Amino acid sequence: MNVAVEHIATDQPPDDAKARDLDYGWQPGNRIELLENGEAYFPAVFEAMRQAQREILLETFILFEDKVGHELQGILIEAAQRGVKVIVSLDGFGCGELSPAFLSELAEAGVKVQMFDPAAKIVGIRTNWFRRLHRKIVVVDAAVAFIGGINFSADHLGDFGPEAKQDYAVQVSGQAVADLHHFALAQSGRQVRTRRGWRRRQQRPSLWPTHTDDGLVRLIYRDNLQHRDDIEEAYIHALSKAQKRVVIANAYFFPGYRLLREIRNAARRGVQVQLIMQGQPDVLLAKLAARMLYDYLLKDGVVIHEYCQRPLHGKVALVDDDWSTVGSSNLDPLSLSLNLEANVLIRDRAFNQQLYQSLETLARNHCQTMPEKRKPRLWLWRLTVGFLVFHVMRHFPALTGWLPAHKPRLKPFESQAHEH
């Protein structure tokens, strides 16, 4: 039976309970570690899985049958064989090239493999382009969690070559792991006991905690039900609070007007605003779309860097000295309007400074900075391409509404040789 993925049971709280808990969703007392690229991420997540005693929950957009994918497969099989409950949720588009043999080996070892919105190719072309499971989450024994933008593929390692991706994730230990665990378990379609912290997801609590202790973490996500714009709202709220600095590093940058306006307004009131974007994109349209916005932002003092060493795949940002976000969500129509995404918000000064130093090194040593006054590009073909790219990207989410409607599902993979 197919399992619906986009549902979490919720109950409405009384108004007085909501009023008493202004910091709902923010979990204190966490340890957050920045993991930059596969060199830091894969050893950390693989070691946690090897030490698992009870449960591994994994969601990813991409899993390839390369050296990273095969190592992951071996770890999951070994964990399942020693009695660990292993649930793996894969996107039907991003993981659509996995072979039946690769998946069967997992299933036959006892790993519960689920594919989000799988679809057969038509005339060799994939049809499940939209509403992807784009999250990257791993939770081990409900004790440690990993979340960010890094997929399980060798192109996140430097030895992959010039096309190796620059990316970020975090390892979280502490009270916030309970929220990540509950979320991942619920999204896998498993019946879970509703935690008190999840009974108010429809209430839109404050995105800015009333206290400023370090180690605060909050999970935010977007789905196509009650949480369509939670991640976008978190960015807008943080930008409106900015007083000193803003740094946004995002692979695919083409946000809506409200977010663009908050970026511009922060720069206008004297905040140092830096954007780090792709200079070597894996999708040329992404670079063209982002450049349509440059003049709008540069004229108000926003500093724009293009990362030119290799493809930028990160989805991170920081505001002032203590607010940061890391996750799977780009700032483009796919992530903000269609995909299933998840980020964490972090209030921690040491982590903020660590992320700032990493991004500052990136901007200073490996980027080219766009000039404040660029030469006008008035050639007819540039104007035509710019106009088409801008309006196609801007209206892309609405255009997808003309496509045949469907409800994406998680479908369990069962090996033909594996009897249940």
N, C-alpha and C positions, 0 to 999 in steps of 0.2 A: 504494500500500500504506500502511496506517495505521502510524504510528510510535509505539511506546510511549514515554511521557514520564517515567515514574517509575522509572528504572533507571540506576544508575551502576556500572560494573564496579569491584569491590573485591577486594583480596587481604588475607589475614590476615598480619600481621607476626609475627616471633618475639617472645617475651616480653621478651628482653633489649633488642631494638630499641625496643619500646614504653616500657620503663623508662628508656632513655637520652633519650627525647624527650618530657619532661613538658610542654613548651610547644608540642607539635604543634598546628597549626592557627592559631597566632598568628604573623602575618607582621610583621616589624619594618620600620622605615624608610619609613613611609607619610606622605603629606601628605593631610589630610582637611579638606575645606571644607564647612561647613554651608550648605545652600541652602534658604532659607525661602520657600515659596509659589512659584507659577509665575513671578513676576517675576524670581526668581533662577535657578530651575531651567531654564526653557525656553531662555533665551539661552545658558546654559552647555552644555546637552546638544546644542542645535542647532548651535552653533559647533563642537563636537567632531565631530559628524557631517559638517559641511561640510568639515572638514579631514581626514576619513578617507581613507586611502590603500589599505587592504587589506580591512577587515572591519568590519561593524556588526552586533552581536547585540542584539536588542531583545525584551523580554518586557513585556507590560502587561496589566492587567486590563480597563482601559477605554481605548478610542480612539473619539472622536466625530468626526463630519464637521462640525466647526466651524472657527473660524479657526486653532486650534492643530492640529487634525487635518489640515487642508489644508496648513498649512506643513510639518508633519512629512512628509506624503505627498510634497510637492515635493522636499524634501531627500533622502528615500530614493530617489526615482526618479532624481534627478540623480546620486547616488552610484553606484547600480547601473549607470547608463549610462556612467559613466567607468571601470567595471571593478571597483568595490568589491563584495565579496561581502556581501550584505545578507540577513539571516535575521530575520524578524519572527514572533513567537509571540503570538497573541492568545487571550483567553479567550472561549469560545463563548457564555457568558452575558453578560459585561460588554460584549462587542463584537458582540452578536447583532443589533444594529440597523444595522450597516454595510451599505451597499448593494453589490450585486454589481459595479456600475460602479466604485465607489471601490477595491474590492479588485482588480478586473481591471486597472485602470491600474497598480497596483503590480506585479502578476504579469507583465504584458506588458512592463514595463521591466526585468525580470530579478530583481525582489525575490522571495525565497522566503517566501511567506506561509503560515503554519500556524495552524489554529484548534484550540484545546484543547476537546475534548468538545462539538462543535457538535450542536445538536438542533433539529429543526423544531418549531414551535409546534403545540400541539394545542388546537383551538377557541380560537385566539388567545392561548394561555397558554404561557409557556416551561416546559420540563420539566427543564432542566439546572441546577437550583438549587444543587446541593451538589458538594463537592470541586472548587472553582474554582481556576483558575490565577490567584492573587491577587498574585503577585510583580510588582514593577516594577524591572527591571534593564536597563541599557544598558551595553554594553562596546564600546569603539571601538579597533580596531587592537591589542587586548590591552595597551593602554598606559594607558587611563583608563577608569574605571567610574563609573556612577551607580546608586544604590540608595536606596529610600525608599518613601514612600507616595503620591507624586504620579503621577496618571494623565495621559494626553495628552488633555486636555479643557480648554475655556475656563473651566470653573467653578473652576479653580485660580488664576484671575487676579482681582485686586480689582475691575476694571471690569465683571465679570460681575454685580455687584450684591450685595444682602444675602445671597444664597445662595452667594457665593464661599467656597471652603473654605480653612481655615487648615491648613497642612501642611508637611512637612519631607522633605528628602532630603539625601544627601551625595555629593560628588564625591571619588573616591579615586584617588590616583596613588601608585605604588610597588609593592612586592612582592606586596601583597594582590590586586592586579588580576589576577595569574596565576590565583589561586583562583577569582575571580569569572568570569574568562574560561573556564576549564575547566568550571566548573559550568554556565554559560549554554550553552556549546557542547554539553555532554553532554545537557542537558535539551532541547535542540532536536532531539535524535535523531541527531546527527551522530556518526560514529565518531571517537573521539579517543584519543590515546595516553595511557594512565593515568599521571598524574604521581605521584611518590613521596608527595606530601602527601595524595593521595586514596586511598591503598591501605588506610587504617585508619579509614574513616568509621564502621565498626561497633564501634570500640573505645571510644567515649565518653571522649575525653581530657579533662583538666582544663579547666574553664571559666574558671579564674583563673590567669594566667601566673605563673611563679615569679619573673620579673624585672619591674621597673616602668618600663622605658624608655618614653618617649613615642613616639607613632607606631605603636603596635601595633594591628593590625586582624585580626579573625577573622570569617569568614563562617559563619553558622549558618542552618539551614533546617529546615522540616518537610515531610515527605511522608507518604504513607500506607503506607510500608514500614518501613525501619529507623529512621527519624528522626521518629517521631510526636510526641515531646514535647521535642525539643532546645531549642526557643525558650523553652518554659515552664521547663525546667530551668535555662536561663541566667538568667532572671529570679530564680528561687528562690535560686540560688547567690549571685548578686550581692546580693540582699536580706539573705541570711544573713551576708554580710561587711560590711554597711553599719555605719559607726561615727559618721558626722556628719550626712549628709543624703541624702534620696531624693526625687526628683521624677519622677513618671510622668504623661505627657500621652498619653491614649489615647482614640480616638474611640468605641470600643465596648468598655465595661468590664464584664465579667461572668466573671471567672476562676474556676478551681476552688478548692476549700478550701485546698489546700496553699499556693498562692500568696497567697491572702487571709491565711492564718495567718502567713506570713513578713512581709507588710506590717504586720500588727498587732503581731507580735513586735518588729519593728524600732522601731516607735513606743514600745512598752512599755519598751525598754531605753534610751530617751532620744534616739533618732535623730529628726531633724526630717523627717517624712514628709509630702509634699504630693502630692495627686492633682489633676490638671486634667482635667475631664470635659466632656461636651457640655451646654451650657445651651440651645442652639438646634439640636437634632438633626434630621438629615434622615430618621431613622427613629425614630418616637416610642417604639417598643418598647424601643429601646436605652436611652433615658433612664429609662423605667419600671424596666427590669431593674437598671440601675446604682443607682437610688435604693433598691432593696430592700436594698442592702449598706451604706448610709450609717451607720445606727445602730451596726452591728457594728464599723465602723472608727472612727467619731467618738468613741465612748466610751473608746477607748484612746489618743486624742491625734492621730490622723491628721487632717490639715487637708485639706478637700475644697473645691476651687474648681469652679464651673461657668462655662465660657467662654460669654459671652452676645453677643459682637459678631457672630459668624457661625458656621456649622457647623464644628466641629473635626473634622479628618480625620487628624491626626497620630498616629504610633505611635512615640513616642520616650520615653526614660527616661535618668536619670543617677543615679549612686551616688557619694557622697563627692566627691573632687576630680579623679578621673581616669578613671572608668568611665562609658561611655555606650553606648546602643544606638539605632540608627535602622533602620527597615525597613518592611515591608508588613504585619506581623502585629499585629492587634488582640489584646486580651486578652479574648476572648469564645469561645464554643463553636465558631463557624465557623472562626476562625483557629487556635485551639489544638487542634482535633480533626478538621477536615475539609479545609480549604483547603491548597493548596500555597503556602508562604510563604518569605520570606528576609529576614534581618536581618544587619547587621554589628554586632559588638561592637568597641568602641573603647577603648583605654587611652591617653589623651592629655589632659594637664592643660589645655592651651590650648583644645582643642575642648570639653572638659567645661565650662569657664568660659563659653565663647561660647554653648553651648546653655543653660546655667543662666541667663545674663543674658536671653536671649530668652524663656524660659519665665517667669522672674520678672517681666519687663515685662508679659507676657500676664496673669499672675495678678493683678498689682497694678492694672493699668489697665483690664482688659476682662473681669474675672470677678466673680461674686458668691461670697462665702465662706459655706459652710453653717455655721449656728450649732452649737456643741458640744452644746447641749441643744435639740433640736427639739420642737415641740409634738406630743404624741401624735396619731396619726391612727387613730382607732378606729372611724370610720364603716364600716358593714358593706360598702359597695361598695368602699372602698379596701382593706379586708382581703381581700376576695374577689379583686379584680384583682391585688393583690400576691402572693397565694398562687399564682394561676394563672401569672403571669409568672415567678415564681421557679422553679417546678417545671418548667414547659415549657422554660425556658432551661437549667436545670441538667441535664435529661435529654435535651436536644435531640440531641446526638451519638448516643446510644443509640437514640433513636426513629428516626433515619434508617436504622438497620440493618434496619428492617422494609421499607424501600423495595426495589424490584427491584434486584438487584446488577448493576453494570456496571463495566467498566474504562475510565476516561477515557483518551482517546487524543488525540494530535496528528494532525490530518488536514490534508494540504497542500491549499491552495486553488489551483485551476487555472481560469483563464479559459477559457470555451468558445471564445473567439476566439484563444486562445494555444496553439500547437502546440509540443510538446516533442519 
